[in-house]
């Protein structure tokens, strides 16, 4: 009996230990609760944070290691709170998530300063706080993030200086701090020693001083220092042969264009426009040996360049922009026959382009007049959709009262747009496809993929997608803009009520959104259809 009692007691002890082991570390649970209490969550993305255990109950945005740690608890490894419309500040208790590898807070409305305590996360691999309203300096404690590879702080209002100690981070791959206000700050020369750096993007950061020497970083692919107040000459050192993008435009750079740019076989974009560069344009820039499939864009506009040293005969896969360059025919040695050929080619290209456009228009009109198909073919097209969840067709039916006409907001080329109210009382705009739509299935899936990868405070966010069982993607669900379009305010609702400040906000918001779509989005996005009916007002009169 005594032996049986001991065995039973031992088994009970094991079960108790196992039960304890299958819960999240209490300090991490308390840290998450502190994070939630410091945030405003209008869309209730974090509503399940009130119940259960973070790891076992799968709190939204929380990802854990399923292996029990040495302390007998489960631990958080990732916190992904992207594009949730969260506002408020970042709780210093984030520093208690000592096992955290990934912290993604992009595309929200977070404000305040970056907590010093984030520097305690020594295991952190990626820190992404871009596209928020964060202010203040980058904490000095961040130099302790010895395992970090990606630092993305772009599109905030950070100030202060760029920590030169970042050069001591041995694993750093990406520095992306675009669109901040490091006024009067120079780029630390020590950044030229970050040996594993792949991308450095400091666009529009109010930086001054000279460009450091990045030639020792042999892994560098992408360099964007545009829209600053950088001065001095462009370093003549040969950059990494892996370089694909060099953008030094819209600065105050002087001197000549280095010929070392010609020895970059992977280069796809070289932007030097809107500077104070002088001297000759070396034709060797476009007379380089690279794959016929490759494309190279050279933009040298709006400088004080005098002539071209060599022949103006770039290959077909090179786009060269030289407007505002003073061309001296004698010094260039361009014969009249060559100039005539250039003019003739331009005229011929215009004729071909016009003919092609007319053919495309005719084809589209014919396609539109065809009767719609009576069935929807099952799609074999697949897309990778990041950060977007999917609702059911039934949920959308309930949200719009079976797509009642009273909930219809408008109509577009793809179909009707409805106002819907989700089960958590979130109001959304639902774009529903129709048979015979001008937009085909492949185009619709492509739109989903593109929209899921666009995140900016001046762009309307894609919330969900809806797929009807046995068919293709049927609907897109966007955040709802209750104050209507810009056209409504300009033409109907508020004649004469837009102050100068509001009109300035309209111009700035539009410019920031277009700048992102053209230059900062993961994929380039066309803005040719932008017009007042496609701009919307948020509840706080922020333009999107």
Number of C-alpha atoms within 10 A of each C-alpha: 6 7 8 9 10 11 12 12 12 12 12 12 12 12 12 11 12 14 12 14 18 17 20 22 22 13 14 21 20 15 18 22 15 16 17 20 14 15 17 16 16 13 14 15 16 18 13 14 20 11 9 12 17 25 21 14 13 14 19 16 15 18 19 18 15 14 12 16 13 8 9 17 18 25 27 23 19 21 20 17 21 19 22 21 21 25 17 19 21 22 20 16 18 23 19 18 25 18 19 23 19 21 22 18 22 26 24 22 21 24 18 15 17 21 18 15 16 25 19 18 25 19 18 24 20 22 20 19 24 26 25 25 22 25 18 17 17 19 17 14 14 22 19 18 24 19 17 24 21 21 19 20 23 25 27 22 22 24 19 16 18 19 17 15 14 21 19 17 19 17 18 24 21 20 20 20 23 26 22 23 22 23 16 14 16 19 21 18 14 16 21 17 17 22 20 17 25 21 20 20 22 23 25 22 26 22 26 18 17 19 20 15 18 22 17 15 18 17 19 25 20 20 21 19 23 25 21 20 21 25 18 15 17 20 18 14 14 17 22 20 17 16 22 18 20 22 19 24 24 21 23 21 25 18 17 19 21 16 15 14 22 17 17 19 17 19 23 16 19 21 19 24 23 20 22 20 25 17 16 16 21 20 17 16 20 20 17 15 11 14 10 10 6 12 16 21 17 20 19 24 20 19 22 20 22 16 19 20 15 16 13 16 12 15 14 9 15 19 15 18 15 17 13 12 19 13 14 12 13 9 12 14 13 14 10 10 9 12 12 11 11 12 12 12 12 12 12 12 12 12 12 12 12 12 12 12 12 12 12 12 12 12 11 12 11 10 13 13 9 9 9 12 9 8 8 11 11 11 13 7 10 11 11 13 15 12 15 17 12 14 17 14 16 11 16 22 13 14 23 21 15 12 19 12 11 10 18 17 14 11 12 12 10 18 18 18 21 25 24 24 20 14 11 10 12 14 18 22 23 29 24 20 22 15 15 17 14 16 14 13 19 15 11 18 20 16 13 22 17 19 20 20 18 19 23 23 21 21 20 20 21 22 22 20 22 22 15 13 11 10 12 20 19 18 27 23 24 18 17 23 21 16 17 19 19 20 15 16 18 14 11 9 14 10 10 9 10 13 9 9 9 14 11 12 15 19 12 14 19 17 13 17 19 19 13 19 20 14 11 17 16 13 12 12 16 10 12 6 8 11 10 14 12 12 21 24 19 17 12 8 15 16 25 22
